[in-house]
């Protein structure tokens, strides 16, 4: 999710970036409101699943 990483660069906090990314994902993507969409945003912005 390249676009989610860019949102993180353009916002002042990870919380704000995550909120925007989830809203955009829900609005424009087929997987919007699907758990996989939320995990993708969390993975890109918060590093979920990174070791």
C-alpha distance matrix in Angstrom:
0.0 3.8 5.4 5.4 6.7 9.0 10.2 11.3 13.2 14.8 16.1 19.0 17.8 15.0 16.7 16.5 12.8 12.2 14.8 13.4 9.8 11.7 14.2 12.0 10.3 13.9 15.3 13.4 11.8 14.1 12.9 13.6 15.9 15.4 15.0 12.1 10.1 11.5 10.8 7.0 7.4 10.1 8.7 6.2 9.2 12.2 11.9 13.1 14.2 14.2 17.8
3.8 0.0 3.8 5.5 5.3 6.4 8.9 10.1 11.0 12.7 14.8 17.8 17.3 15.0 17.3 16.6 12.8 13.3 15.9 14.0 11.0 13.8 15.7 13.2 12.5 16.3 17.0 14.9 14.1 16.8 16.1 16.5 19.0 18.9 18.6 15.8 13.6 14.7 14.2 10.5 10.1 12.6 11.1 7.8 10.0 13.5 13.3 15.3 16.5 15.8 19.1
5.4 3.8 0.0 3.8 5.4 5.0 6.3 8.8 9.9 10.6 12.5 15.9 15.7 13.9 15.6 14.3 10.6 11.5 13.4 10.9 8.3 11.5 12.8 10.0 10.2 13.9 14.2 12.4 12.4 15.6 15.3 14.9 17.5 18.1 18.3 16.0 13.1 14.0 14.5 11.1 9.6 12.6 12.3 9.0 10.1 13.9 14.7 16.5 18.4 18.1 21.6
5.4 5.5 3.8 0.0 3.8 5.4 5.1 6.5 8.9 10.0 10.8 13.8 12.9 10.5 12.2 11.4 7.6 8.0 10.5 8.7 5.9 9.0 11.1 9.4 9.3 12.8 14.0 13.0 12.8 15.9 14.7 13.9 15.8 16.4 16.0 14.1 11.3 11.3 11.7 8.8 6.5 9.1 9.4 6.1 6.6 10.3 11.6 13.4 15.7 15.6 19.2
6.7 5.3 5.4 3.8 0.0 3.8 5.4 5.1 6.6 9.0 10.3 12.9 12.1 10.0 12.7 12.3 8.6 9.8 12.8 11.4 9.2 12.4 14.6 13.1 13.1 16.6 17.7 16.7 16.4 19.3 18.0 17.5 19.3 19.6 18.8 16.7 14.3 14.0 13.6 10.8 8.8 10.3 9.6 5.8 6.0 9.7 10.5 13.1 15.3 14.3 17.5
9.0 6.4 5.0 5.4 3.8 0.0 3.8 5.3 5.0 6.3 8.8 12.0 12.4 11.3 13.9 12.5 9.0 11.2 13.5 11.2 9.8 13.5 14.8 12.9 13.8 17.3 17.7 16.5 17.0 20.3 19.6 18.8 20.9 21.7 21.4 19.4 16.6 16.5 16.8 13.9 11.6 13.5 13.3 9.6 9.3 12.9 14.1 16.8 19.1 18.0 21.1
10.2 8.9 6.3 5.1 5.4 3.8 0.0 3.8 5.4 5.1 6.2 9.7 9.9 9.0 10.9 9.0 5.6 8.3 10.0 7.7 7.1 10.9 11.8 10.5 12.0 15.1 15.5 15.2 16.0 19.5 18.7 17.2 18.9 20.2 20.0 18.6 15.5 14.9 15.8 13.5 10.4 12.3 13.2 9.9 8.6 12.1 14.2 16.6 19.4 18.9 22.1
11.3 10.1 8.8 6.5 5.1 5.3 3.8 0.0 3.8 5.5 5.5 7.8 7.3 6.1 9.0 8.1 5.0 7.7 10.4 9.3 8.8 12.1 13.8 13.2 14.3 17.3 18.3 18.2 18.6 21.8 20.4 19.1 20.2 21.3 20.3 19.1 16.4 15.2 15.5 13.6 10.4 11.2 11.9 8.8 6.5 9.5 11.8 14.5 17.5 16.6 19.5
13.2 11.0 9.9 8.9 6.6 5.0 5.4 3.8 0.0 3.8 5.8 7.9 8.9 9.1 12.1 10.9 8.4 11.5 13.8 12.3 12.0 15.6 16.9 15.8 17.2 20.4 20.9 20.4 21.1 24.5 23.4 22.2 23.7 24.7 23.9 22.4 19.8 18.8 18.9 16.7 13.9 14.7 14.9 11.5 9.7 12.5 14.3 17.5 20.2 18.7 21.3
14.8 12.7 10.6 10.0 9.0 6.3 5.1 5.5 3.8 0.0 3.8 6.9 9.0 10.1 12.2 9.9 8.0 11.7 12.9 10.8 11.6 15.2 15.6 14.6 16.8 19.6 19.6 19.4 20.7 24.3 23.7 22.0 23.5 25.1 24.7 23.6 20.5 19.6 20.4 18.3 15.1 16.4 17.3 14.0 11.9 14.9 17.2 20.0 23.0 21.9 24.7
16.1 14.8 12.5 10.8 10.3 8.8 6.2 5.5 5.8 3.8 0.0 3.8 5.7 7.4 9.0 6.6 5.9 9.6 10.6 9.3 10.9 14.0 14.4 14.4 16.6 18.9 19.3 19.9 21.2 24.7 23.6 21.5 22.5 24.3 23.7 23.1 20.0 18.5 19.6 18.1 14.6 15.3 16.9 14.1 11.3 13.6 16.5 19.0 22.4 21.6 24.3
19.0 17.8 15.9 13.8 12.9 12.0 9.7 7.8 7.9 6.9 3.8 0.0 3.8 7.2 8.7 7.1 7.9 11.2 12.1 11.8 13.7 16.3 16.9 17.5 19.5 21.6 22.3 23.2 24.4 27.7 26.4 24.2 24.7 26.4 25.5 25.2 22.4 20.3 21.2 20.2 16.7 16.6 18.3 15.9 12.6 14.1 17.1 19.7 23.1 22.2 24.5
17.8 17.3 15.7 12.9 12.1 12.4 9.9 7.3 8.9 9.0 5.7 3.8 0.0 3.8 5.4 5.4 6.4 8.7 10.2 11.0 12.4 14.5 15.8 16.8 18.3 20.2 21.5 22.6 23.3 26.4 24.6 22.5 22.5 24.1 22.7 22.6 20.1 17.7 18.4 17.9 14.3 13.6 15.6 13.8 10.2 10.9 14.2 16.4 20.0 19.4 21.7
15.0 15.0 13.9 10.5 10.0 11.3 9.0 6.1 9.1 10.1 7.4 7.2 3.8 0.0 3.8 5.5 5.0 6.0 8.6 9.9 10.2 12.1 14.1 15.2 15.9 18.0 19.8 20.7 20.9 23.7 21.6 19.8 19.8 20.9 19.3 19.1 16.9 14.3 14.7 14.3 10.9 9.9 11.9 10.4 6.7 7.2 10.7 12.7 16.4 16.0 18.6
16.7 17.3 15.6 12.2 12.7 13.9 10.9 9.0 12.1 12.2 9.0 8.7 5.4 3.8 0.0 3.8 5.4 5.2 6.3 8.7 9.9 10.7 12.4 14.4 15.3 16.6 18.5 20.1 20.5 23.1 20.9 18.6 18.1 19.6 18.2 18.6 16.4 13.4 14.5 14.9 11.3 10.3 13.2 12.5 8.9 9.0 12.8 13.9 17.7 18.1 20.7
16.5 16.6 14.3 11.4 12.3 12.5 9.0 8.1 10.9 9.9 6.6 7.1 5.4 5.5 3.8 0.0 3.8 5.5 5.2 6.3 8.6 10.1 10.8 12.4 14.2 15.6 16.7 18.3 19.4 22.4 20.8 18.2 18.1 20.2 19.4 19.7 16.8 14.5 16.2 15.9 12.1 12.2 15.0 13.5 10.3 11.6 15.2 16.6 20.3 20.6 23.4
12.8 12.8 10.6 7.6 8.6 9.0 5.6 5.0 8.4 8.0 5.9 7.9 6.4 5.0 5.4 3.8 0.0 3.8 5.5 5.2 6.0 8.6 10.0 10.6 12.0 14.1 15.4 16.3 17.0 20.1 18.5 16.4 17.0 18.6 17.9 17.5 14.6 12.7 14.0 13.0 9.3 10.0 12.3 10.2 7.4 9.7 12.9 14.6 18.1 18.2 21.3
12.2 13.3 11.5 8.0 9.8 11.2 8.3 7.7 11.5 11.7 9.6 11.2 8.7 6.0 5.2 5.5 3.8 0.0 3.8 5.5 5.0 6.1 8.5 9.9 10.3 12.1 14.1 15.3 15.4 18.1 16.0 13.9 13.9 15.4 14.4 14.4 11.6 9.3 10.8 10.5 6.7 7.1 10.2 9.1 6.6 8.2 11.5 12.2 15.8 16.6 19.8
14.8 15.9 13.4 10.5 12.8 13.5 10.0 10.4 13.8 12.9 10.6 12.1 10.2 8.6 6.3 5.2 5.5 3.8 0.0 3.8 5.5 5.4 6.2 8.7 9.9 10.7 12.4 14.4 15.2 17.9 16.1 13.3 13.0 15.3 14.9 15.6 12.6 10.3 12.9 12.9 9.3 10.2 13.5 12.6 10.4 11.8 15.2 15.5 19.1 20.2 23.4
13.4 14.0 10.9 8.7 11.4 11.2 7.7 9.3 12.3 10.8 9.3 11.8 11.0 9.9 8.7 6.3 5.2 5.5 3.8 0.0 3.8 5.5 5.2 6.2 8.5 9.9 10.6 12.1 13.5 16.7 15.7 12.9 13.7 16.1 16.4 16.4 12.9 11.7 14.2 13.2 9.7 11.7 14.4 12.7 10.9 13.4 16.4 17.3 20.6 21.4 24.8
9.8 11.0 8.3 5.9 9.2 9.8 7.1 8.8 12.0 11.6 10.9 13.7 12.4 10.2 9.9 8.6 6.0 5.0 5.5 3.8 0.0 3.8 5.5 5.2 6.0 8.5 9.9 10.5 11.0 14.1 12.8 10.6 11.9 13.6 13.8 13.2 9.7 9.0 11.2 9.6 6.4 9.1 11.4 9.6 8.8 11.6 14.1 14.7 17.7 18.6 22.2
11.7 13.8 11.5 9.0 12.4 13.5 10.9 12.1 15.6 15.2 14.0 16.3 14.5 12.1 10.7 10.1 8.6 6.1 5.4 5.5 3.8 0.0 3.8 5.5 5.0 6.0 8.5 10.1 10.1 12.6 10.8 8.1 8.5 10.6 10.9 11.2 7.7 6.6 9.7 9.3 6.6 8.9 11.8 11.3 10.7 12.5 15.0 14.7 17.6 19.3 22.8
14.2 15.7 12.8 11.1 14.6 14.8 11.8 13.8 16.9 15.6 14.4 16.9 15.8 14.1 12.4 10.8 10.0 8.5 6.2 5.2 5.5 3.8 0.0 3.8 5.5 5.2 6.2 8.7 10.1 12.8 12.0 8.6 9.3 12.3 13.5 14.1 10.5 10.0 13.4 12.8 10.2 12.7 15.5 14.6 13.8 15.9 18.6 18.5 21.4 23.0 26.6
12.0 13.2 10.0 9.4 13.1 12.9 10.5 13.2 15.8 14.6 14.4 17.5 16.8 15.2 14.4 12.4 10.6 9.9 8.7 6.2 5.2 5.5 3.8 0.0 3.8 5.4 5.1 5.9 7.8 11.2 11.1 8.5 10.6 13.0 14.6 14.2 10.4 11.0 13.9 12.3 10.1 13.4 15.5 13.9 13.8 16.6 18.8 19.1 21.7 22.9 26.6
10.3 12.5 10.2 9.3 13.1 13.8 12.0 14.3 17.2 16.8 16.6 19.5 18.3 15.9 15.3 14.2 12.0 10.3 9.9 8.5 6.0 5.0 5.5 3.8 0.0 3.8 5.5 5.5 5.3 8.3 7.5 5.3 7.9 9.7 11.3 10.5 6.8 8.2 11.0 9.4 8.2 11.6 13.4 12.4 13.2 15.6 17.3 17.1 19.3 20.9 24.6
13.9 16.3 13.9 12.8 16.6 17.3 15.1 17.3 20.4 19.6 18.9 21.6 20.2 18.0 16.6 15.6 14.1 12.1 10.7 9.9 8.5 6.0 5.2 5.4 3.8 0.0 3.8 5.9 6.1 8.0 7.3 3.7 5.5 8.4 10.8 11.2 7.9 9.0 12.4 11.8 10.7 13.7 15.9 15.6 16.0 18.0 19.9 19.1 21.3 23.4 27.0
15.3 17.0 14.2 14.0 17.7 17.7 15.5 18.3 20.9 19.6 19.3 22.3 21.5 19.8 18.5 16.7 15.4 14.1 12.4 10.6 9.9 8.5 6.2 5.1 5.5 3.8 0.0 3.8 6.2 8.6 9.6 6.6 8.9 11.8 14.5 14.5 11.2 12.6 15.9 14.7 13.5 16.7 18.8 17.8 18.2 20.6 22.6 22.3 24.5 26.3 30.0
13.4 14.9 12.4 13.0 16.7 16.5 15.2 18.2 20.4 19.4 19.9 23.2 22.6 20.7 20.1 18.3 16.3 15.3 14.4 12.1 10.5 10.1 8.7 5.9 5.5 5.9 3.8 0.0 3.8 6.9 8.8 7.2 10.6 12.5 15.2 14.3 11.1 13.3 16.0 14.1 13.4 17.0 18.4 17.1 18.1 21.0 22.4 22.3 24.2 25.7 29.5
11.8 14.1 12.4 12.8 16.4 17.0 16.0 18.6 21.1 20.7 21.2 24.4 23.3 20.9 20.5 19.4 17.0 15.4 15.2 13.5 11.0 10.1 10.1 7.8 5.3 6.1 6.2 3.8 0.0 3.8 5.4 5.2 9.1 9.9 12.5 11.2 8.4 11.4 13.6 11.7 12.0 15.5 16.4 15.7 17.3 19.8 20.8 20.3 21.7 23.5 27.2
14.1 16.8 15.6 15.9 19.3 20.3 19.5 21.8 24.5 24.3 24.7 27.7 26.4 23.7 23.1 22.4 20.1 18.1 17.9 16.7 14.1 12.6 12.8 11.2 8.3 8.0 8.6 6.9 3.8 0.0 3.8 5.5 8.8 8.6 11.8 10.6 8.9 12.3 14.3 12.9 14.0 17.2 17.9 17.8 19.8 21.9 22.5 21.5 22.4 24.6 28.2
12.9 16.1 15.3 14.7 18.0 19.6 18.7 20.4 23.4 23.7 23.6 26.4 24.6 21.6 20.9 20.8 18.5 16.0 16.1 15.7 12.8 10.8 12.0 11.1 7.5 7.3 9.6 8.8 5.4 3.8 0.0 3.8 6.3 5.2 8.1 6.9 5.5 8.9 10.8 10.0 11.4 14.2 15.0 15.5 17.4 19.1 19.6 18.2 19.1 21.6 25.1
13.6 16.5 14.9 13.9 17.5 18.8 17.2 19.1 22.2 22.0 21.5 24.2 22.5 19.8 18.6 18.2 16.4 13.9 13.3 12.9 10.6 8.1 8.6 8.5 5.3 3.7 6.6 7.2 5.2 5.5 3.8 0.0 3.8 5.3 8.3 8.4 5.8 8.0 11.0 10.6 10.8 13.5 15.3 15.5 16.7 18.4 19.6 18.4 20.0 22.4 26.0
15.9 19.0 17.5 15.8 19.3 20.9 18.9 20.2 23.7 23.5 22.5 24.7 22.5 19.8 18.1 18.1 17.0 13.9 13.0 13.7 11.9 8.5 9.3 10.6 7.9 5.5 8.9 10.6 9.1 8.8 6.3 3.8 0.0 3.8 6.4 8.3 6.6 7.3 10.5 11.4 11.5 13.3 15.6 16.6 17.2 18.2 19.7 17.9 19.7 22.5 25.9
15.4 18.9 18.1 16.4 19.6 21.7 20.2 21.3 24.7 25.1 24.3 26.4 24.1 20.9 19.6 20.2 18.6 15.4 15.3 16.1 13.6 10.6 12.3 13.0 9.7 8.4 11.8 12.5 9.9 8.6 5.2 5.3 3.8 0.0 3.8 5.4 5.4 6.9 9.0 10.2 11.4 12.9 14.5 16.1 17.4 18.0 18.8 16.6 17.7 20.8 24.1
15.0 18.6 18.3 16.0 18.8 21.4 20.0 20.3 23.9 24.7 23.7 25.5 22.7 19.3 18.2 19.4 17.9 14.4 14.9 16.4 13.8 10.9 13.5 14.6 11.3 10.8 14.5 15.2 12.5 11.8 8.1 8.3 6.4 3.8 0.0 3.8 5.4 5.2 6.2 8.6 10.1 10.6 12.1 14.4 15.6 15.5 16.1 13.4 14.5 17.8 20.9
12.1 15.8 16.0 14.1 16.7 19.4 18.6 19.1 22.4 23.6 23.1 25.2 22.6 19.1 18.6 19.7 17.5 14.4 15.6 16.4 13.2 11.2 14.1 14.2 10.5 11.2 14.5 14.3 11.2 10.6 6.9 8.4 8.3 5.4 3.8 0.0 3.8 5.4 5.1 6.1 8.7 9.8 10.2 12.2 14.2 14.7 14.6 12.3 12.9 15.8 19.1
10.1 13.6 13.1 11.3 14.3 16.6 15.5 16.4 19.8 20.5 20.0 22.4 20.1 16.9 16.4 16.8 14.6 11.6 12.6 12.9 9.7 7.7 10.5 10.4 6.8 7.9 11.2 11.1 8.4 8.9 5.5 5.8 6.6 5.4 5.4 3.8 0.0 3.8 5.5 5.1 6.4 8.7 9.9 10.8 12.5 13.7 14.4 12.9 14.3 16.7 20.3
11.5 14.7 14.0 11.3 14.0 16.5 14.9 15.2 18.8 19.6 18.5 20.3 17.7 14.3 13.4 14.5 12.7 9.3 10.3 11.7 9.0 6.6 10.0 11.0 8.2 9.0 12.6 13.3 11.4 12.3 8.9 8.0 7.3 6.9 5.2 5.4 3.8 0.0 3.8 5.4 5.2 6.2 8.5 10.1 10.7 11.2 12.5 10.7 12.8 15.4 18.9
10.8 14.2 14.5 11.7 13.6 16.8 15.8 15.5 18.9 20.4 19.6 21.2 18.4 14.7 14.5 16.2 14.0 10.8 12.9 14.2 11.2 9.7 13.4 13.9 11.0 12.4 15.9 16.0 13.6 14.3 10.8 11.0 10.5 9.0 6.2 5.1 5.5 3.8 0.0 3.8 5.4 5.0 5.9 8.5 9.9 9.8 9.9 7.7 9.2 12.0 15.4
7.0 10.5 11.1 8.8 10.8 13.9 13.5 13.6 16.7 18.3 18.1 20.2 17.9 14.3 14.9 15.9 13.0 10.5 12.9 13.2 9.6 9.3 12.8 12.3 9.4 11.8 14.7 14.1 11.7 12.9 10.0 10.6 11.4 10.2 8.6 6.1 5.1 5.4 3.8 0.0 3.8 5.5 5.1 6.2 8.6 9.8 9.7 8.8 10.1 11.9 15.6
7.4 10.1 9.6 6.5 8.8 11.6 10.4 10.4 13.9 15.1 14.6 16.7 14.3 10.9 11.3 12.1 9.3 6.7 9.3 9.7 6.4 6.6 10.2 10.1 8.2 10.7 13.5 13.4 12.0 14.0 11.4 10.8 11.5 11.4 10.1 8.7 6.4 5.2 5.4 3.8 0.0 3.8 5.4 5.2 6.1 7.9 9.2 9.1 11.6 13.0 16.6
10.1 12.6 12.6 9.1 10.3 13.5 12.3 11.2 14.7 16.4 15.3 16.6 13.6 9.9 10.3 12.2 10.0 7.1 10.2 11.7 9.1 8.9 12.7 13.4 11.6 13.7 16.7 17.0 15.5 17.2 14.2 13.5 13.3 12.9 10.6 9.8 8.7 6.2 5.0 5.5 3.8 0.0 3.8 5.5 5.3 5.1 6.5 5.8 9.0 10.6 14.0
8.7 11.1 12.3 9.4 9.6 13.3 13.2 11.9 14.9 17.3 16.9 18.3 15.6 11.9 13.2 15.0 12.3 10.2 13.5 14.4 11.4 11.8 15.5 15.5 13.4 15.9 18.8 18.4 16.4 17.9 15.0 15.3 15.6 14.5 12.1 10.2 9.9 8.5 5.9 5.1 5.4 3.8 0.0 3.8 5.7 5.7 4.7 4.4 6.5 7.5 11.2
6.2 7.8 9.0 6.1 5.8 9.6 9.9 8.8 11.5 14.0 14.1 15.9 13.8 10.4 12.5 13.5 10.2 9.1 12.6 12.7 9.6 11.3 14.6 13.9 12.4 15.6 17.8 17.1 15.7 17.8 15.5 15.5 16.6 16.1 14.4 12.2 10.8 10.1 8.5 6.2 5.2 5.5 3.8 0.0 3.8 6.1 5.9 7.7 9.8 9.6 13.2
9.2 10.0 10.1 6.6 6.0 9.3 8.6 6.5 9.7 11.9 11.3 12.6 10.2 6.7 8.9 10.3 7.4 6.6 10.4 10.9 8.8 10.7 13.8 13.8 13.2 16.0 18.2 18.1 17.3 19.8 17.4 16.7 17.2 17.4 15.6 14.2 12.5 10.7 9.9 8.6 6.1 5.3 5.7 3.8 0.0 3.8 5.9 8.1 11.2 10.9 14.2
12.2 13.5 13.9 10.3 9.7 12.9 12.1 9.5 12.5 14.9 13.6 14.1 10.9 7.2 9.0 11.6 9.7 8.2 11.8 13.4 11.6 12.5 15.9 16.6 15.6 18.0 20.6 21.0 19.8 21.9 19.1 18.4 18.2 18.0 15.5 14.7 13.7 11.2 9.8 9.8 7.9 5.1 5.7 6.1 3.8 0.0 3.8 5.6 9.2 9.1 11.9
11.9 13.3 14.7 11.6 10.5 14.1 14.2 11.8 14.3 17.2 16.5 17.1 14.2 10.7 12.8 15.2 12.9 11.5 15.2 16.4 14.1 15.0 18.6 18.8 17.3 19.9 22.6 22.4 20.8 22.5 19.6 19.6 19.7 18.8 16.1 14.6 14.4 12.5 9.9 9.7 9.2 6.5 4.7 5.9 5.9 3.8 0.0 3.8 6.2 5.4 8.4
13.1 15.3 16.5 13.4 13.1 16.8 16.6 14.5 17.5 20.0 19.0 19.7 16.4 12.7 13.9 16.6 14.6 12.2 15.5 17.3 14.7 14.7 18.5 19.1 17.1 19.1 22.3 22.3 20.3 21.5 18.2 18.4 17.9 16.6 13.4 12.3 12.9 10.7 7.7 8.8 9.1 5.8 4.4 7.7 8.1 5.6 3.8 0.0 3.8 5.6 8.5
14.2 16.5 18.4 15.7 15.3 19.1 19.4 17.5 20.2 23.0 22.4 23.1 20.0 16.4 17.7 20.3 18.1 15.8 19.1 20.6 17.7 17.6 21.4 21.7 19.3 21.3 24.5 24.2 21.7 22.4 19.1 20.0 19.7 17.7 14.5 12.9 14.3 12.8 9.2 10.1 11.6 9.0 6.5 9.8 11.2 9.2 6.2 3.8 0.0 3.8 6.4
14.2 15.8 18.1 15.6 14.3 18.0 18.9 16.6 18.7 21.9 21.6 22.2 19.4 16.0 18.1 20.6 18.2 16.6 20.2 21.4 18.6 19.3 23.0 22.9 20.9 23.4 26.3 25.7 23.5 24.6 21.6 22.4 22.5 20.8 17.8 15.8 16.7 15.4 12.0 11.9 13.0 10.6 7.5 9.6 10.9 9.1 5.4 5.6 3.8 0.0 3.8
17.8 19.1 21.6 19.2 17.5 21.1 22.1 19.5 21.3 24.7 24.3 24.5 21.7 18.6 20.7 23.4 21.3 19.8 23.4 24.8 22.2 22.8 26.6 26.6 24.6 27.0 30.0 29.5 27.2 28.2 25.1 26.0 25.9 24.1 20.9 19.1 20.3 18.9 15.4 15.6 16.6 14.0 11.2 13.2 14.2 11.9 8.4 8.5 6.4 3.8 0.0
